[in-house]
Amino acid sequence: MSAAPHSIASAPASVGNVAAGFDLLGHALAGPRDRVTAWRAATPGVRIVAIDGGPTDALLPLDAQANTAGRAVASLLAAQAPGLGIELRIDKGIPLSAGMGGSAASAVAALVAANALLDRPLPLEALYPHALDGEAVASGARHGDNVGPQLLGGLVLATGDRLLALPVPDGLHCVLVHPHQRLETRRARAVLAAPFALADIVRQHEALALLLLGCQRGDLALVAAGLRDHLVEPRRAPLVPGFAQAKAAALGAGALGASLSGAGPSLFAWCADAGRAAAVAEAMTAAFAALGIGSDCWLSPVAAPGARLEQAP
């Protein structure tokens, strides 16, 4: 295996939904990354040879069709190189079931690594539908709020068939706090099954419009007005002990807004600059600590880099 042509790629953690943009909006996070090594193999198809990353490796399937990375690469090969064989080794750097886009990052890193082995590699944007195929394994839905920004970096609007990179106001920073809890995406999506009131849907549309326009104009007052979740957060917050206290601490320390990152249990907060982000991070982690809940914390520009090829074949 080591003598065969191979490549290595990584993809970052991400913040999905960004409060107002459920399943549509996300941004990359500078910090934890998943790495995937891909080899050309003699036998057609996809095989996962190892998953490393501490306790997470025993919880993730080696079966390629049941793994986000394996399914994504299988989708790519079916479309571009049906006779090619690819072997993958996944190195998990992103916590599992944390609301940080870990399952999506494995899919994106695997795609970027496998794509480099094709005779005619695709541009990153063209990998998007295959990343959606992979992400669907973990969540049961084809949504691009994690894989989109992981592919492109920065803040991205991810629709069903396209990725749109969005402007980010100068200096805008994110605080991401991961309490030492796990919340599986499928469980977090299950609480959304009941219908939503029309009035709440209208309020959510308003928030998304304000957030997008605020980013376009570089207007932090509009950004703050739009960083609200009237639909998903009220149903998911009870699944995360300490959520209310940590969010209140973030807002009290001067965050523009705060909510769940993806399905949770992680929380994110947007801040006007790095200095404010440091104060917000201290307040949020202290709020969890006061409840006896440990946490990890990262500070990142919202305009963080996306996936990258670390070693070409």
C-alpha positions as CSV (number, residue, x, y, z in Angstrom):
1,M,0.0,0.0,0.0
2,S,2.8,2.5,0.9
3,A,4.4,2.1,-2.5
4,A,1.2,3.0,-4.4
5,P,0.5,6.6,-5.5
6,H,-1.1,8.5,-2.6
7,S,-2.2,11.9,-1.5
8,I,-3.1,13.5,1.8
9,A,-5.8,16.2,2.4
10,S,-7.4,17.8,5.4
11,A,-10.7,19.6,6.0
12,P,-11.6,21.9,8.9
13,A,-14.3,21.9,11.5
14,S,-17.2,24.1,10.8
15,V,-20.1,26.0,12.3
16,G,-23.4,24.9,10.6
17,N,-26.6,26.8,10.4
18,V,-25.1,30.1,11.9
19,A,-28.4,30.6,13.8
20,A,-30.6,31.9,11.0
21,G,-29.6,29.7,8.1
22,F,-30.7,26.1,9.0
23,D,-29.1,23.6,6.6
24,L,-28.1,26.5,4.3
25,L,-25.4,28.6,6.0
26,G,-22.1,27.7,7.5
27,H,-18.5,28.8,7.9
28,A,-15.1,27.1,8.4
29,L,-13.3,27.1,11.7
30,A,-9.5,27.5,12.1
31,G,-8.5,24.8,14.6
32,P,-9.3,21.0,14.5
33,R,-9.1,19.2,11.2
34,D,-9.7,15.7,9.9
35,R,-7.0,14.3,7.6
36,V,-7.4,11.5,5.1
37,T,-4.7,9.6,3.1
38,A,-5.8,8.1,-0.1
39,W,-4.0,5.4,-2.1
40,R,-4.7,4.0,-5.6
41,A,-5.5,0.3,-5.2
42,A,-5.6,-2.6,-7.7
43,T,-9.2,-3.6,-6.9
44,P,-11.9,-1.2,-8.0
45,G,-14.0,0.5,-5.4
46,V,-13.4,2.1,-2.0
47,R,-11.9,0.5,1.1
48,I,-11.3,2.1,4.4
49,V,-8.1,0.5,5.9
50,A,-8.0,2.4,9.2
51,I,-9.6,5.1,11.3
52,D,-7.4,6.8,13.9
53,G,-8.2,9.4,16.5
54,G,-8.4,8.0,20.0
55,P,-11.7,6.8,21.2
56,T,-13.6,7.9,18.1
57,D,-12.0,5.2,15.9
58,A,-13.9,2.4,17.5
59,L,-17.2,4.2,17.0
60,L,-16.9,4.8,13.3
61,P,-17.6,2.1,10.6
62,L,-14.9,0.8,8.3
63,D,-17.6,-0.2,5.8
64,A,-17.2,2.3,3.1
65,Q,-20.9,2.6,2.3
66,A,-21.7,3.3,6.0
67,N,-18.9,5.9,6.4
68,T,-19.3,9.5,5.2
69,A,-15.8,9.5,3.7
70,G,-16.2,6.1,2.0
71,R,-19.6,7.0,0.6
72,A,-18.4,10.4,-0.7
73,V,-15.5,8.8,-2.5
74,A,-17.6,6.0,-3.9
75,S,-19.9,8.7,-5.3
76,L,-17.0,10.4,-6.9
77,L,-15.6,7.2,-8.5
78,A,-19.0,6.2,-9.8
79,A,-19.2,9.5,-11.7
80,Q,-15.6,10.0,-12.8
81,A,-13.6,6.8,-12.6
82,P,-15.7,3.6,-12.2
83,G,-12.7,1.3,-12.6
84,L,-10.5,3.0,-10.1
85,G,-9.7,1.5,-6.7
86,I,-9.1,3.8,-3.7
87,E,-8.0,2.9,-0.1
88,L,-8.5,5.5,2.7
89,R,-7.0,6.1,6.1
90,I,-8.9,8.6,8.2
91,D,-7.3,10.5,11.0
92,K,-9.9,12.2,13.1
93,G,-9.0,15.5,14.6
94,I,-12.5,16.8,15.2
95,P,-14.6,15.5,18.2
96,L,-17.4,13.1,17.4
97,S,-21.1,14.2,17.6
98,A,-20.0,17.7,18.7
99,G,-21.8,19.9,16.2
100,M,-18.5,20.8,14.6
101,G,-19.0,19.1,11.2
102,G,-16.8,16.2,11.9
103,S,-18.6,13.7,9.7
104,A,-18.7,16.2,6.9
105,A,-15.0,17.0,7.3
106,S,-14.0,13.4,6.8
107,A,-16.0,13.3,3.6
108,V,-14.5,16.5,2.3
109,A,-10.9,15.5,3.2
110,A,-11.4,12.1,1.6
111,L,-12.8,13.7,-1.6
112,V,-10.0,16.2,-1.9
113,A,-7.4,13.4,-1.4
114,A,-9.1,11.0,-3.8
115,N,-9.7,13.7,-6.4
116,A,-6.0,14.3,-6.6
117,L,-5.5,10.7,-7.7
118,L,-7.8,11.1,-10.7
119,D,-6.3,11.5,-14.1
120,R,-8.3,14.7,-14.5
121,P,-9.0,16.1,-11.0
122,L,-12.2,18.2,-10.6
123,P,-12.3,21.8,-9.2
124,L,-13.3,21.9,-5.5
125,E,-16.8,23.2,-6.2
126,A,-17.5,20.2,-8.5
127,L,-16.9,17.9,-5.5
128,Y,-20.0,19.3,-3.7
129,P,-22.6,16.8,-4.8
130,H,-20.3,13.9,-3.8
131,A,-19.8,15.6,-0.4
132,L,-23.5,15.8,0.0
133,D,-23.8,12.0,-0.7
134,G,-21.3,11.4,2.1
135,E,-22.9,13.8,4.6
136,A,-26.3,12.1,4.1
137,V,-24.9,9.0,5.8
138,A,-24.5,10.7,9.1
139,S,-27.5,13.0,9.1
140,G,-30.0,11.3,6.9
141,A,-30.3,14.5,4.8
142,R,-28.4,16.1,1.9
143,H,-27.5,19.5,3.4
144,G,-24.4,21.5,2.6
145,D,-24.0,23.9,5.6
146,N,-20.9,22.0,6.7
147,V,-19.4,20.5,3.6
148,G,-19.8,23.8,1.7
149,P,-17.6,26.0,3.9
150,Q,-15.2,23.1,4.4
151,L,-14.7,22.9,0.7
152,L,-14.4,26.7,0.0
153,G,-13.5,28.2,3.4
154,G,-15.1,31.2,4.9
155,L,-18.8,31.8,5.1
156,V,-20.8,30.0,2.5
157,L,-24.5,29.8,1.4
158,A,-25.0,26.1,0.4
159,T,-28.1,25.4,-1.7
160,G,-29.1,22.0,-3.1
161,D,-27.0,22.5,-6.2
162,R,-24.6,25.4,-5.7
163,L,-22.1,27.0,-3.3
164,L,-22.0,30.8,-2.9
165,A,-19.1,32.3,-1.0
166,L,-20.3,35.3,1.1
167,P,-18.4,38.4,2.2
168,V,-17.3,38.5,5.8
169,P,-17.0,41.8,7.7
170,D,-13.5,42.8,8.5
171,G,-12.2,41.4,11.8
172,L,-15.3,39.2,12.5
173,H,-14.3,36.3,14.8
174,C,-16.0,33.2,16.1
175,V,-15.8,31.5,19.5
176,L,-16.6,27.8,19.4
177,V,-17.2,26.1,22.7
178,H,-17.6,22.3,22.9
179,P,-19.0,21.1,26.2
180,H,-17.9,17.6,27.1
181,Q,-21.1,16.1,25.9
182,R,-22.2,14.2,22.8
183,L,-25.4,14.8,20.7
184,E,-25.9,12.6,17.6
185,T,-27.1,14.5,14.6
186,R,-30.0,12.2,13.9
187,R,-31.3,12.6,17.5
188,A,-31.0,16.4,17.1
189,R,-32.9,16.3,13.8
190,A,-35.7,14.1,15.3
191,V,-36.9,17.0,17.6
192,L,-37.6,19.1,14.5
193,A,-40.2,16.7,13.1
194,A,-43.3,18.6,14.3
195,P,-44.5,21.5,12.1
196,F,-43.5,25.0,12.8
197,A,-45.8,28.0,13.3
198,L,-46.0,30.3,10.2
199,A,-45.2,33.3,12.4
200,D,-41.9,31.7,13.5
201,I,-41.0,30.9,9.9
202,V,-41.5,34.5,8.9
203,R,-39.3,35.7,11.8
204,Q,-36.6,33.2,10.7
205,H,-36.8,34.5,7.1
206,E,-36.4,38.0,8.5
207,A,-33.3,37.0,10.6
208,L,-31.6,35.3,7.6
209,A,-32.2,38.3,5.4
210,L,-30.8,40.7,8.0
211,L,-27.8,38.5,8.6
212,L,-27.0,38.1,4.8
213,L,-27.4,41.8,4.2
214,G,-25.3,42.7,7.2
215,C,-22.5,40.6,5.9
216,Q,-22.8,42.0,2.4
217,R,-22.7,45.6,3.8
218,G,-20.2,45.0,6.5
219,D,-22.8,46.3,9.0
220,L,-22.4,44.6,12.4
221,A,-25.6,46.0,13.7
222,L,-27.5,44.2,11.0
223,V,-25.4,41.1,11.6
224,A,-26.3,41.1,15.3
225,A,-30.0,41.6,14.5
226,G,-29.9,38.5,12.2
227,L,-28.0,36.2,14.5
228,R,-31.1,34.6,15.9
229,D,-32.8,31.2,15.6
230,H,-36.5,31.2,16.0
231,L,-37.0,27.6,14.8
232,V,-34.3,25.1,15.7
233,E,-32.7,26.5,18.8
234,P,-35.8,26.4,21.0
235,R,-36.3,22.7,20.3
236,R,-32.6,21.6,20.5
237,A,-31.4,23.8,23.4
238,P,-33.0,21.5,26.1
239,L,-30.8,18.7,24.7
240,V,-27.7,20.6,25.8
241,P,-27.2,21.1,29.6
242,G,-25.8,24.5,30.2
243,F,-26.9,26.0,26.9
244,A,-28.9,28.9,28.3
245,Q,-26.2,29.9,30.8
246,A,-23.4,29.8,28.2
247,K,-25.4,31.8,25.7
248,A,-26.3,34.4,28.3
249,A,-22.7,34.6,29.2
250,A,-21.7,35.2,25.6
251,L,-24.2,38.0,25.1
252,G,-23.3,39.5,28.4
253,A,-19.6,39.6,27.4
254,G,-20.4,41.5,24.2
255,A,-21.0,38.8,21.5
256,L,-23.0,39.9,18.5
257,G,-25.0,36.7,18.9
258,A,-24.7,33.1,19.9
259,S,-26.5,29.8,19.2
260,L,-25.9,26.1,18.7
261,S,-23.2,25.1,16.2
262,G,-24.9,22.7,13.8
263,A,-26.8,20.0,15.7
264,G,-24.9,20.9,19.0
265,P,-23.9,20.4,21.7
266,S,-21.2,23.0,20.7
267,L,-22.1,26.6,20.9
268,F,-20.8,29.4,18.7
269,A,-20.7,33.2,19.2
270,W,-19.7,35.8,16.7
271,C,-17.7,38.8,17.9
272,A,-16.6,42.1,16.3
273,D,-12.9,41.4,16.8
274,A,-10.4,39.0,18.3
275,G,-10.1,40.9,21.6
276,R,-13.9,40.7,22.2
277,A,-13.8,37.0,21.2
278,A,-11.2,36.3,23.9
279,A,-13.5,37.8,26.5
280,V,-16.5,35.9,25.2
281,A,-14.6,32.7,25.2
282,E,-13.6,33.1,28.9
283,A,-17.2,33.9,29.8
284,M,-18.7,30.9,28.0
285,T,-16.3,28.4,29.4
286,A,-16.7,29.8,32.9
287,A,-20.5,29.4,32.6
288,F,-20.1,25.7,31.8
289,A,-17.5,25.3,34.5
290,A,-19.9,26.8,37.1
291,L,-22.2,23.9,36.3
292,G,-19.5,21.3,36.6
293,I,-19.3,20.8,32.8
294,G,-15.8,20.8,31.2
295,S,-15.4,22.3,27.7
296,D,-12.9,22.9,24.9
297,C,-12.8,26.3,23.2
298,W,-11.4,27.6,19.9
299,L,-11.2,31.2,18.6
300,S,-11.2,31.6,14.8
301,P,-11.7,34.2,12.1
302,V,-15.1,33.6,10.4
303,A,-13.1,33.9,7.1
304,A,-11.1,30.7,8.0
305,P,-9.5,28.5,5.3
306,G,-11.2,25.4,3.9
307,A,-9.9,22.1,2.7
308,R,-6.4,21.7,1.4
309,L,-4.3,19.1,-0.3
310,E,-1.3,18.5,2.0
311,Q,0.6,16.0,-0.2
312,A,0.1,15.5,-3.9
313,P,0.5,12.0,-5.5
